[in-house]
Amino acid sequence: MKTASVRKDDDVLRNKPKITPQLVAEHGLKPEEYQRILDLIGREPTLTELGIFSAMWNEHCSYKSSKVHLRTLPTKGPWVIQGPGENAGVIDIGDGLACIFKMESHNHPSYIEPYQGAATGVGGILRDVFTMGARPIACLNALSFGDVTHAKTRHLVSGVVAGIGGYGNSFGVPTVGGSVRFHTRYDGNCLVNAMAVGLAKKDGIFYAAASGVGMPIVYLGSKTGRDGIHGASMASAEFDDKSEEKRPTVQVGDPFSEKLLLEACLEIMAKDCVIAIQDMGAAGLTCSAVEMGAKGDLGVTLDLDKVPTRETGMSAYEMMLSESQERMLMVLKPEKEKEAEAIFRKWGLDFAVVGETTPSKRFIVRHGGDVMADLPIKELGDQAPEYKRPFVTGAKPKPVEALAVEPPASITEALEELIATPDLCSKRWVWEKYDHIILGNTVQRPGGDAAVVRVEDGPKGLALTTDVTPRYCEADPFEGGKQAVAECWRNLTAVGARPLAITDNLNFGNPERPEIMGQFVGCVRGIAEACKALDFPVVSGNVSLYNETNGRAILPTPSIGGVGVLDDFTKSATLAFKNEGDVILLIGETQGWLGQSLYLRDICGREEGAPPPVDLIEEKENGDFVRGRILDGSANAAHDVSDGGLLIALAEMAMASGIGATLEAAPDDIPAHAFWFGEDQARYIITVPAAQVDTVIARARNAGILAQPLGTTGSEVLAIAGEQPLSVVGLREDFEGWLPAYMAGETPPSN
């Protein structure tokens, strides 16, 4: 067996230090994991080899704490072309087209350097999509920040939003949707989850598995530098008071180079040059080369002397672990090498043959004529440690009795206050920083239940959304996991789309703590149950663990990104009231569930209780009914009822249109504050022309679905029987005003 040769220069001295327990720990490896390495290779590793194992066996790349549970997720369906395991998931949307999508996190880098952390998160997820042969058509995100009074929150919001916009806008893809939340548990660890969606021909999808012996391995894109070294390892560790020192591990992005890379990759794919292709994302050259070889049951030999670099004197260790952006690795058809090179040179990008596939199933790295790494490739790619970590399930909290909650304000006073809170206020300040209409296919813009984008020239459209309710997941992980999927499903349904599949981004704290692992297990079980019941498979995703600072974990945040299809985008619904005199119907049952509601937290000052239970049969039946009414034209506006409850949803519909409503009083059997602000699930509001109301209610009754009239649209006020009417214009000013004022530096409200 070959081992690294001894050379005299500093480069190799860095490759041959004494491997001490401290050095092993600095690479994020535990003593038992290092012993596993020794047993596997039969000798002490070189520094480069230690770095390679560190990169491939950390949480970010290997999923060693989570994959045993991820296997329980439903991943198949008649429309699923590719499930988890590739760069992104692929679903068949008909007419010979495939939708390719995925969501990933860039949490730690975004906290340390918010602009570049968020920007390169967008760049990375875009590469995951176009690596598979798709042209990106949309981006979304899910952002979680600390309390608005925390000293760093405003800085993080500003930098992250600027980074997302700066990269996506320059690259030329619309950012069409997302979510933003604030909570003190994210004070030391914000979350930046980025989602990208692309389109490809169903018979033109590219995968990462290499094939054929002696095939050239080609480096494509930008040059390699020292930025991002240990980025994947950093993403697999907790933060502490010295986290700012990790700033050098944050990658630096160039969206213009990525745009060139996209066009060059799609062109050589169209020219049938490609055998396999892999994005250089986390762990850079290491992960991309190992995954391509391991998936194809082949060995890989790399010659680092041929890698284009932008810095002098880079060691093998640095080149293998660099996470410089806008790079790809490809296995090329030998006869197409000159043609492919000409295309990349035309686009002004680097093109270098840096290795070849071999039958040895060894991963061999050479530099300066010496072997710097010689490792078994399958064990690197497939045999990372796998842990069944102990977990504990916390006691389920008790429901909050509505009658025991004394309302501290009138219904209209509570509404005025709630719509100007950080979580419920308009996020226009955020999404107006993004170009959400570039490419000209955005049918429904941010601010509604789901974005809608036209597919090519139509009439087909895709509905896209992200959602999760972390406070539910904290209180009851199983119900919270179910609700995250159900809420995503409702968002797609509310615009008239047929939900097809999801991607997930599972953000949690330290999995070595049994209570955190219990949160993860509970949420995954809830997600799995909901996906099975709603026929809504998981086709891609990401796990982000160790999201905590000084032992304080984030709220469990399993972000869900959903994709649905509309056969005719012109039939999609929006949440805005359309006409005066329409009848407002509430679809679904209301019990007045206040546990974990925003009313209880932000109005009553009580963050407690069990979250609302999720009846998945009811979710399916109610959603199918609402979708049917949208598509047959009897419902001219639709909105799902979620955060803040029924009155918040009604106010959002009124503010979106400028048309008010006259509403009946709450029923006698439910306290008014619980009826208007409770967060019962499986509910929608639809508006129906008066002439069609009896027919719609009868159809609901025949289907066993509750359709309750609430009032009628009209006038310029939102009026509830027995309450002071509120001007729609005044509500909109409160709704739209909070976030711009906060970002301008004004003192935020006490809540």
ABEGO torsion letter per residue (X at the ends): XBBBBBBABAAAAAAABBBBAAAAAAAGBBAAAAAAAAAAAGBBBBAAAAAAAAAAABAAAAGAAAAAAAAABBABBAABABBBGBABBBBBAEGGBBBBBBBBBBAAAAAABAAAAAAAAAAAAAAAAAAAGBBBABBBBBBBBBBAABAAAAAAAAAAAAAAAAAAAAAGBBBABEBBBBBAAAAABBBBBBBBBBBBBAAABBBABBBEBGBBBBBBEBBBBABGBGAAAAAABBBBAAAAAAAAABBBBBAAAAAAAAAAAAAAAAAGABABBBBBBBGEAAAAAAAAAAAAGBBBBBBAAABBBABBGBBAAAAAABABBGBBBBBBBAAAAAAAAAAAAAAGBBBBBAEBBBAAGBBBBBBGGBBABBBBAAAAAAABBBBBBBBBBBBBBBBBBAAABBBABBAAAAAAAAAABAAABBAAAAAAABBAABGGABABBBGBABBBBBBEAOABBBBBBBBBBAAAAAABAAAAAAAAAAAAAAAAAAAGBBBABBBBBBBBBBAABAAAAAAAAAAAAAAAAAAAAAGBBBABEBBBBGBBBGGBBBBBBBBBBBBBBBABAAABBBABBABBGBBBBBBEBBAGBABGBAAAAAAAGBBBEBBBBBBAAAAAAAAAAAAAAAAAGABABBBBBBBGEAAAAAAAAAAAAGBBBBBBBBBAABBAAAAAABABBGBBBBBBBAAAAAAAAAAAAAAGBBBBBAEBBEEABBBBBGBBBBBAAAAAAAAAAAAAAAAAGBBBBAX
